[in-house]
Amino acid sequence: MQALQVMSALAQSTRFEVFQRLVDELPQGMASGDLAVATGSSPNTMSAHLAILSRAGLVHSDKVGRTVIYTVDTSKVEELSDFLARACATGKTDDQPARS
């Protein structure tokens, strides 16, 4: 798992919004141009965001004619969530209060 890469990719607000939109659009995905319009980004800026999400393994692209369709892959976030849940549970016992 590339936990830091996943967290870093999603820590930026536009990329997080893109991830959320693509989750909402499962399984069909969205064109990069539509994502740019939906987030108020320029096409060049969206390309940079999608490249970062792709390197983190969070999105995949498929060329359909002249359009590039992006779909989300939630498995990396699921792995990160499982890891964080286990890490938070490690060392806790029933008689130990949770730290705030």
VMD Tcl script that builds the backbone (N, CA, C; Angstrom):
set m [mol new atoms 300]
animate dup $m
set s [atomselect $m all]
$s set {name element resname resid chain x y z} {
  {N N MET 1 A 0.851 -1.189 0.000}
  {CA C MET 1 A 0.000 0.000 0.000}
  {C C MET 1 A 0.882 1.232 0.000}
  {N N GLN 2 A 0.454 2.235 -0.716}
  {CA C GLN 2 A 1.166 3.505 -0.798}
  {C C GLN 2 A 0.388 4.549 -0.004}
  {N N ALA 3 A 0.345 4.384 1.310}
  {CA C ALA 3 A -0.516 5.212 2.159}
  {C C ALA 3 A -0.231 6.699 2.010}
  {N N LEU 4 A 1.030 7.093 2.039}
  {CA C LEU 4 A 1.351 8.515 1.940}
  {C C LEU 4 A 0.957 9.082 0.586}
  {N N GLN 5 A 1.155 8.324 -0.472}
  {CA C GLN 5 A 0.793 8.797 -1.805}
  {C C GLN 5 A -0.724 8.964 -1.921}
  {N N VAL 6 A -1.478 8.035 -1.377}
  {CA C VAL 6 A -2.940 8.118 -1.408}
  {C C VAL 6 A -3.411 9.310 -0.590}
  {N N MET 7 A -2.902 9.451 0.632}
  {CA C MET 7 A -3.321 10.568 1.477}
  {C C MET 7 A -2.922 11.905 0.861}
  {N N SER 8 A -1.746 11.980 0.300}
  {CA C SER 8 A -1.285 13.212 -0.335}
  {C C SER 8 A -2.162 13.565 -1.531}
  {N N ALA 9 A -2.505 12.576 -2.335}
  {CA C ALA 9 A -3.338 12.828 -3.511}
  {C C ALA 9 A -4.711 13.354 -3.108}
  {N N LEU 10 A -5.272 12.831 -2.046}
  {CA C LEU 10 A -6.609 13.228 -1.623}
  {C C LEU 10 A -6.622 14.450 -0.703}
  {N N ALA 11 A -5.453 14.903 -0.277}
  {CA C ALA 11 A -5.381 16.041 0.643}
  {C C ALA 11 A -5.671 17.368 -0.041}
  {N N GLN 12 A -5.624 17.406 -1.349}
  {CA C GLN 12 A -5.892 18.637 -2.095}
  {C C GLN 12 A -7.386 18.675 -2.424}
  {N N SER 13 A -8.034 19.802 -2.219}
  {CA C SER 13 A -9.497 19.876 -2.291}
  {C C SER 13 A -10.069 19.518 -3.665}
  {N N THR 14 A -9.471 19.967 -4.748}
  {CA C THR 14 A -10.000 19.645 -6.075}
  {C C THR 14 A -9.871 18.161 -6.350}
  {N N ARG 15 A -8.732 17.568 -5.993}
  {CA C ARG 15 A -8.552 16.134 -6.223}
  {C C ARG 15 A -9.535 15.320 -5.385}
  {N N PHE 16 A -9.790 15.753 -4.159}
  {CA C PHE 16 A -10.758 15.063 -3.315}
  {C C PHE 16 A -12.160 15.168 -3.929}
  {N N GLU 17 A -12.486 16.347 -4.463}
  {CA C GLU 17 A -13.782 16.524 -5.121}
  {C C GLU 17 A -13.899 15.630 -6.355}
  {N N VAL 18 A -12.833 15.531 -7.133}
  {CA C VAL 18 A -12.826 14.646 -8.311}
  {C C VAL 18 A -13.051 13.209 -7.873}
  {N N PHE 19 A -12.341 12.775 -6.830}
  {CA C PHE 19 A -12.511 11.412 -6.321}
  {C C PHE 19 A -13.970 11.180 -5.923}
  {N N GLN 20 A -14.551 12.110 -5.184}
  {CA C GLN 20 A -15.944 11.981 -4.749}
  {C C GLN 20 A -16.897 11.900 -5.943}
  {N N ARG 21 A -16.683 12.771 -6.930}
  {CA C ARG 21 A -17.552 12.764 -8.110}
  {C C ARG 21 A -17.445 11.435 -8.856}
  {N N LEU 22 A -16.236 10.923 -8.972}
  {CA C LEU 22 A -16.055 9.653 -9.676}
  {C C LEU 22 A -16.673 8.493 -8.905}
  {N N VAL 23 A -16.645 8.545 -7.577}
  {CA C VAL 23 A -17.334 7.527 -6.781}
  {C C VAL 23 A -18.827 7.598 -7.068}
  {N N ASP 24 A -19.374 8.821 -7.125}
  {CA C ASP 24 A -20.799 8.998 -7.414}
  {C C ASP 24 A -21.163 8.502 -8.813}
  {N N GLU 25 A -20.214 8.532 -9.726}
  {CA C GLU 25 A -20.467 8.149 -11.119}
  {C C GLU 25 A -20.121 6.688 -11.423}
  {N N LEU 26 A -19.786 5.902 -10.396}
  {CA C LEU 26 A -19.497 4.492 -10.625}
  {C C LEU 26 A -20.699 3.809 -11.234}
  {N N PRO 27 A -20.562 2.921 -12.155}
  {CA C PRO 27 A -19.316 2.414 -12.710}
  {C C PRO 27 A -18.883 3.109 -14.000}
  {N N GLN 28 A -19.706 4.046 -14.532}
  {CA C GLN 28 A -19.415 4.567 -15.863}
  {C C GLN 28 A -18.277 5.576 -15.923}
  {N N GLY 29 A -17.996 6.333 -14.873}
  {CA C GLY 29 A -16.918 7.313 -14.898}
  {C C GLY 29 A -17.326 8.613 -15.560}
  {N N MET 30 A -16.345 9.483 -15.764}
  {CA C MET 30 A -16.594 10.803 -16.352}
  {C C MET 30 A -15.446 11.186 -17.256}
  {N N ALA 31 A -15.757 11.980 -18.255}
  {CA C ALA 31 A -14.726 12.513 -19.143}
  {C C ALA 31 A -13.927 13.578 -18.406}
  {N N SER 32 A -12.659 13.691 -18.739}
  {CA C SER 32 A -11.801 14.667 -18.082}
  {C C SER 32 A -12.333 16.084 -18.264}
  {N N GLY 33 A -12.858 16.393 -19.443}
  {CA C GLY 33 A -13.419 17.723 -19.678}
  {C C GLY 33 A -14.618 18.009 -18.788}
  {N N ASP 34 A -15.456 17.005 -18.581}
  {CA C ASP 34 A -16.618 17.169 -17.699}
  {C C ASP 34 A -16.186 17.361 -16.248}
  {N N LEU 35 A -15.134 16.665 -15.857}
  {CA C LEU 35 A -14.598 16.854 -14.499}
  {C C LEU 35 A -14.058 18.260 -14.325}
  {N N ALA 36 A -13.396 18.780 -15.357}
  {CA C ALA 36 A -12.861 20.142 -15.297}
  {C C ALA 36 A -13.992 21.153 -15.127}
  {N N VAL 37 A -15.039 21.007 -15.917}
  {CA C VAL 37 A -16.184 21.920 -15.823}
  {C C VAL 37 A -16.844 21.802 -14.450}
  {N N ALA 38 A -17.050 20.578 -13.983}
  {CA C ALA 38 A -17.737 20.344 -12.703}
  {C C ALA 38 A -16.983 20.935 -11.519}
  {N N THR 39 A -15.668 20.986 -11.608}
  {CA C THR 39 A -14.862 21.502 -10.495}
  {C C THR 39 A -14.375 22.928 -10.715}
  {N N GLY 40 A -14.718 23.515 -11.861}
  {CA C GLY 40 A -14.280 24.883 -12.142}
  {C C GLY 40 A -12.795 24.985 -12.417}
  {N N SER 41 A -12.224 23.926 -12.971}
  {CA C SER 41 A -10.790 23.881 -13.268}
  {C C SER 41 A -10.561 24.009 -14.763}
  {N N SER 42 A -9.379 24.457 -15.125}
  {CA C SER 42 A -9.021 24.462 -16.538}
  {C C SER 42 A -8.675 23.031 -16.952}
  {N N PRO 43 A -8.777 22.725 -18.246}
  {CA C PRO 43 A -8.409 21.373 -18.692}
  {C C PRO 43 A -6.962 20.999 -18.346}
  {N N ASN 44 A -6.046 21.943 -18.449}
  {CA C ASN 44 A -4.645 21.649 -18.106}
  {C C ASN 44 A -4.485 21.336 -16.627}
  {N N THR 45 A -5.144 22.112 -15.796}
  {CA C THR 45 A -5.082 21.872 -14.348}
  {C C THR 45 A -5.700 20.520 -14.012}
  {N N MET 46 A -6.829 20.205 -14.657}
  {CA C MET 46 A -7.479 18.915 -14.408}
  {C C MET 46 A -6.571 17.774 -14.820}
  {N N SER 47 A -5.870 17.928 -15.924}
  {CA C SER 47 A -4.936 16.877 -16.356}
  {C C SER 47 A -3.879 16.618 -15.295}
  {N N ALA 48 A -3.371 17.682 -14.689}
  {CA C ALA 48 A -2.364 17.527 -13.633}
  {C C ALA 48 A -2.955 16.814 -12.419}
  {N N HIS 49 A -4.175 17.196 -12.028}
  {CA C HIS 49 A -4.832 16.534 -10.892}
  {C C HIS 49 A -5.073 15.055 -11.181}
  {N N LEU 50 A -5.550 14.757 -12.377}
  {CA C LEU 50 A -5.827 13.369 -12.736}
  {C C LEU 50 A -4.551 12.537 -12.814}
  {N N ALA 51 A -3.452 13.150 -13.219}
  {CA C ALA 51 A -2.170 12.435 -13.252}
  {C C ALA 51 A -1.740 12.050 -11.837}
  {N N ILE 52 A -1.929 12.945 -10.886}
  {CA C ILE 52 A -1.565 12.658 -9.498}
  {C C ILE 52 A -2.459 11.543 -8.943}
  {N N LEU 53 A -3.753 11.639 -9.206}
  {CA C LEU 53 A -4.676 10.593 -8.744}
  {C C LEU 53 A -4.357 9.251 -9.396}
  {N N SER 54 A -3.971 9.286 -10.647}
  {CA C SER 54 A -3.609 8.064 -11.360}
  {C C SER 54 A -2.348 7.432 -10.792}
  {N N ARG 55 A -1.322 8.252 -10.530}
  {CA C ARG 55 A -0.072 7.721 -9.948}
  {C C ARG 55 A -0.318 7.095 -8.580}
  {N N ALA 56 A -1.293 7.618 -7.853}
  {CA C ALA 56 A -1.627 7.065 -6.538}
  {C C ALA 56 A -2.500 5.818 -6.659}
  {N N GLY 57 A -2.891 5.464 -7.885}
  {CA C GLY 57 A -3.710 4.272 -8.105}
  {C C GLY 57 A -5.176 4.485 -7.800}
  {N N LEU 58 A -5.619 5.745 -7.761}
  {CA C LEU 58 A -6.997 6.049 -7.387}
  {C C LEU 58 A -7.941 6.162 -8.573}
  {N N VAL 59 A -7.405 6.436 -9.755}
  {CA C VAL 59 A -8.234 6.519 -10.954}
  {C C VAL 59 A -7.555 5.788 -12.102}
  {N N HIS 60 A -8.369 5.374 -13.048}
  {CA C HIS 60 A -7.894 4.735 -14.273}
  {C C HIS 60 A -8.555 5.437 -15.441}
  {N N SER 61 A -7.866 5.460 -16.565}
  {CA C SER 61 A -8.414 6.124 -17.738}
  {C C SER 61 A -8.571 5.142 -18.891}
  {N N ASP 62 A -9.584 5.408 -19.699}
  {CA C ASP 62 A -9.835 4.647 -20.917}
  {C C ASP 62 A -10.167 5.647 -22.010}
  {N N LYS 63 A -9.514 5.486 -23.145}
  {CA C LYS 63 A -9.785 6.366 -24.269}
  {C C LYS 63 A -10.954 5.786 -25.061}
  {N N VAL 64 A -11.982 6.605 -25.235}
  {CA C VAL 64 A -13.165 6.229 -25.999}
  {C C VAL 64 A -13.298 7.251 -27.120}
  {N N GLY 65 A -12.845 6.867 -28.296}
  {CA C GLY 65 A -12.791 7.833 -29.394}
  {C C GLY 65 A -11.767 8.902 -29.071}
  {N N ARG 66 A -12.214 10.141 -29.078}
  {CA C ARG 66 A -11.316 11.259 -28.746}
  {C C ARG 66 A -11.447 11.689 -27.285}
  {N N THR 67 A -12.267 10.979 -26.528}
  {CA C THR 67 A -12.543 11.338 -25.136}
  {C C THR 67 A -11.822 10.380 -24.198}
  {N N VAL 68 A -11.298 10.924 -23.109}
  {CA C VAL 68 A -10.692 10.087 -22.065}
  {C C VAL 68 A -11.665 10.038 -20.896}
  {N N ILE 69 A -12.077 8.819 -20.564}
  {CA C ILE 69 A -13.016 8.589 -19.465}
  {C C ILE 69 A -12.229 8.093 -18.251}
  {N N TYR 70 A -12.458 8.741 -17.122}
  {CA C TYR 70 A -11.794 8.347 -15.878}
  {C C TYR 70 A -12.785 7.639 -14.969}
  {N N THR 71 A -12.323 6.543 -14.385}
  {CA C THR 71 A -13.109 5.818 -13.392}
  {C C THR 71 A -12.273 5.691 -12.126}
  {N N VAL 72 A -12.963 5.615 -11.023}
  {CA C VAL 72 A -12.294 5.546 -9.730}
  {C C VAL 72 A -12.037 4.090 -9.355}
  {N N ASP 73 A -10.941 3.877 -8.652}
  {CA C ASP 73 A -10.623 2.575 -8.073}
  {C C ASP 73 A -10.564 2.790 -6.568}
  {N N THR 74 A -11.553 2.296 -5.856}
  {CA C THR 74 A -11.647 2.551 -4.415}
  {C C THR 74 A -10.784 1.625 -3.573}
  {N N SER 75 A -10.135 0.652 -4.182}
  {CA C SER 75 A -9.403 -0.353 -3.402}
  {C C SER 75 A -8.273 0.253 -2.568}
  {N N LYS 76 A -7.578 1.253 -3.089}
  {CA C LYS 76 A -6.471 1.867 -2.329}
  {C C LYS 76 A -6.998 2.585 -1.088}
  {N N VAL 77 A -8.129 3.250 -1.219}
  {CA C VAL 77 A -8.721 3.951 -0.075}
  {C C VAL 77 A -9.262 2.947 0.935}
  {N N GLU 78 A -9.820 1.850 0.436}
  {CA C GLU 78 A -10.293 0.793 1.334}
  {C C GLU 78 A -9.128 0.194 2.122}
  {N N GLU 79 A -7.996 -0.044 1.445}
  {CA C GLU 79 A -6.805 -0.559 2.124}
  {C C GLU 79 A -6.317 0.427 3.177}
  {N N LEU 80 A -6.292 1.705 2.823}
  {CA C LEU 80 A -5.855 2.734 3.765}
  {C C LEU 80 A -6.784 2.794 4.971}
  {N N SER 81 A -8.073 2.721 4.719}
  {CA C SER 81 A -9.047 2.739 5.810}
  {C C SER 81 A -8.857 1.553 6.747}
  {N N ASP 82 A -8.657 0.368 6.176}
  {CA C ASP 82 A -8.419 -0.830 6.997}
  {C C ASP 82 A -7.142 -0.681 7.817}
  {N N PHE 83 A -6.085 -0.182 7.179}
  {CA C PHE 83 A -4.815 0.019 7.872}
  {C C PHE 83 A -4.984 0.989 9.038}
  {N N LEU 84 A -5.647 2.111 8.788}
  {CA C LEU 84 A -5.823 3.116 9.849}
  {C C LEU 84 A -6.691 2.581 10.980}
  {N N ALA 85 A -7.717 1.820 10.639}
  {CA C ALA 85 A -8.577 1.238 11.675}
  {C C ALA 85 A -7.788 0.275 12.555}
  {N N ARG 86 A -6.956 -0.564 11.912}
  {CA C ARG 86 A -6.120 -1.498 12.689}
  {C C ARG 86 A -5.107 -0.742 13.538}
  {N N ALA 87 A -4.501 0.290 12.971}
  {CA C ALA 87 A -3.495 1.059 13.703}
  {C C ALA 87 A -4.117 1.744 14.916}
  {N N CYS 88 A -5.321 2.238 14.773}
  {CA C CYS 88 A -5.993 2.909 15.890}
  {C C CYS 88 A -6.406 1.919 16.972}
  {N N ALA 89 A -6.711 0.696 16.571}
  {CA C ALA 89 A -7.146 -0.314 17.534}
  {C C ALA 89 A -5.983 -0.984 18.250}
  {N N THR 90 A -4.789 -0.909 17.685}
  {CA C THR 90 A -3.636 -1.592 18.265}
  {C C THR 90 A -3.331 -1.041 19.655}
  {N N GLY 91 A -3.199 -1.934 20.596}
  {CA C GLY 91 A -2.807 -1.537 21.944}
  {C C GLY 91 A -3.946 -1.111 22.834}
  {N N LYS 92 A -5.146 -0.991 22.293}
  {CA C LYS 92 A -6.279 -0.601 23.126}
  {C C LYS 92 A -6.839 -1.829 23.823}
  {N N THR 93 A -7.240 -1.652 25.057}
  {CA C THR 93 A -7.918 -2.727 25.781}
  {C C THR 93 A -9.238 -2.165 26.291}
  {N N ASP 94 A -10.083 -3.034 26.773}
  {CA C ASP 94 A -11.393 -2.604 27.239}
  {C C ASP 94 A -11.315 -1.663 28.436}
  {N N ASP 95 A -10.244 -1.779 29.243}
  {CA C ASP 95 A -10.160 -0.934 30.433}
  {C C ASP 95 A -9.317 0.317 30.197}
  {N N GLN 96 A -8.865 0.562 28.984}
  {CA C GLN 96 A -8.096 1.761 28.649}
  {C C GLN 96 A -9.000 2.775 27.988}
  {N N PRO 97 A -9.068 4.005 28.522}
  {CA C PRO 97 A -9.874 5.023 27.850}
  {C C PRO 97 A -9.186 5.466 26.551}
  {N N ALA 98 A -9.986 5.837 25.583}
  {CA C ALA 98 A -9.450 6.341 24.321}
  {C C ALA 98 A -8.814 7.703 24.551}
  {N N ARG 99 A -7.695 7.946 23.861}
  {CA C ARG 99 A -7.049 9.254 23.947}
  {C C ARG 99 A -7.767 10.231 23.052}
  {N N SER 100 A -7.844 11.507 23.508}
  {CA C SER 100 A -8.463 12.523 22.659}
  {C C SER 100 A -7.466 13.398 21.992}
}
mol reanalyze $m
mol bondsrecalc $m
mol representation Tube
mol addrep $m
